[in-house]
Amino acid sequence: MGQAYAVTAEFYDLLQAAEQLGVTERLLDRWLGQPEVGVLDVGAGTGLATARLAARCAVLVHAVEPAAGMRAVLLSRLAGQPDLLARVRVHARGVQELGLRRVADFGWCLNTMAGLAADERAGALAALAGALVPGARLVVQRPPSEAADARRDLPSWRLGGDLYTGEVTTVRTGPRGVRWRFDYRVSRDGALVREASEVFDGHLASEPEFDAELAAAGFAVVAADTPDIVVARRS
Ligand SMILES: C[S@@+](CC[C@H](N)C(=O)[O-])C[C@H]1O[C@@H](n2cnc3c(N)ncnc32)[C@H](O)[C@@H]1O
């Protein structure tokens, strides 16, 4: 896991933060409430949501992020901000490996389940359930139920005249599998300066399958939101 996101970490915020933050703020406005025990951010990535959670909550935020490259950006985001530093604890392993017990009454896990195979999802959901107190709310993004071969552009940005672009190519790898290839390019005056790529394997699960996995881990689905968001209550 240490090398995962080694390429993507550099480009993630530049190309995807605006869209991610829009979704994050909307979902937090609707579902966060006022946590009183703690907050769990599983698959914290570059900390886009972590920082918003810490700014909105008075309790400790547990940011779980195993990939060193993503964690580096997360830590840079917190650096120099005493208010946030005091309220974010960073866990540098997968949630299944942490053994966190009843540390939070709000759980957040976006854009992460898609990368886990069924057995890993079961382990992650069980770990999430263990880390949350009874009655806690979980906001989790489903794995995709379908994926067709496709190609799409990420938003592009200019930096000092250079153009930063990203492209995602989706390929089905089997009945339950999908592969996303991210190609990042930097160009100047129309000529390529550099490019880099990273490939991620993903795993599909139908909505009934994922709901059953949530139930098996001790969560009751209470609501839905977009994009592919499930709101569940820890029993
Ligand atoms: C696509 S990123 C999403 C980051 C962030 N949630 C967002 O929406 O911007 C998925 C993150 O989940 C992390 N991750 C993967 N497996 C994990 C696990 N078992 N426990 C916690 N985080 C995990 C990856 O390292 C990666 O940073």
The ligand as an SDF file (V2000), in Angstrom:
LIG
                    3D

 27 29  0  0  0  0  0  0  0  0999 V2000
   -9.6080    7.6320   -4.1320 C   0  0  0  0  0  0  0  0  0  0  0  0
   -8.9030    8.0360   -2.5910 S   0  0  0  0  0  0  0  0  0  0  0  0
  -10.2080    9.0370   -1.9010 C   0  0  0  0  0  0  0  0  0  0  0  0
   -9.7230    9.9970   -0.8710 C   0  0  0  0  0  0  0  0  0  0  0  0
  -10.8170   10.8440   -0.2210 C   0  0  0  0  0  0  0  0  0  0  0  0
  -11.7520   10.0410    0.5500 N   0  0  0  0  0  0  0  0  0  0  0  0
  -11.5390   11.6320   -1.2670 C   0  0  0  0  0  0  0  0  0  0  0  0
  -12.7230   11.3510   -1.5180 O   0  0  0  0  0  0  0  0  0  0  0  0
  -10.9290   12.5480   -1.8250 O   0  0  0  0  0  0  0  0  0  0  0  0
   -9.0850    6.5090   -1.6520 C   0  0  0  0  0  0  0  0  0  0  0  0
   -8.1910    6.4890   -0.4350 C   0  0  0  0  0  0  0  0  0  0  0  0
   -8.4970    5.3430    0.3690 O   0  0  0  0  0  0  0  0  0  0  0  0
   -7.2800    4.8700    0.9190 C   0  0  0  0  0  0  0  0  0  0  0  0
   -7.4720    3.4680    1.3430 N   0  0  0  0  0  0  0  0  0  0  0  0
   -7.3520    2.3610    0.5960 C   0  0  0  0  0  0  0  0  0  0  0  0
   -7.5720    1.2560    1.3420 N   0  0  0  0  0  0  0  0  0  0  0  0
   -7.8450    1.6910    2.5930 C   0  0  0  0  0  0  0  0  0  0  0  0
   -8.1540    1.0390    3.8320 C   0  0  0  0  0  0  0  0  0  0  0  0
   -8.2100   -0.2850    3.9120 N   0  0  0  0  0  0  0  0  0  0  0  0
   -8.3660    1.7850    4.9270 N   0  0  0  0  0  0  0  0  0  0  0  0
   -8.3020    3.1340    4.8420 C   0  0  0  0  0  0  0  0  0  0  0  0
   -8.0140    3.8190    3.7140 N   0  0  0  0  0  0  0  0  0  0  0  0
   -7.7910    3.1010    2.5940 C   0  0  0  0  0  0  0  0  0  0  0  0
   -6.2850    5.0440   -0.2150 C   0  0  0  0  0  0  0  0  0  0  0  0
   -4.9560    5.0200    0.2310 O   0  0  0  0  0  0  0  0  0  0  0  0
   -6.7330    6.3700   -0.8150 C   0  0  0  0  0  0  0  0  0  0  0  0
   -6.0310    7.4640   -0.3170 O   0  0  0  0  0  0  0  0  0  0  0  0
  1  2  1  0
  2  3  1  0
  2 10  1  0
  3  4  1  0
  4  5  1  0
  5  6  1  0
  5  7  1  0
  7  8  2  0
  7  9  1  0
 10 11  1  0
 11 12  1  0
 11 26  1  0
 12 13  1  0
 13 14  1  0
 13 24  1  0
 14 15  1  0
 14 23  1  0
 15 16  2  0
 16 17  1  0
 17 18  1  0
 17 23  2  0
 18 19  1  0
 18 20  2  0
 20 21  1  0
 21 22  2  0
 22 23  1  0
 24 25  1  0
 24 26  1  0
 26 27  1  0
M  CHG  2   2   1   9  -1
M  END
$$$$
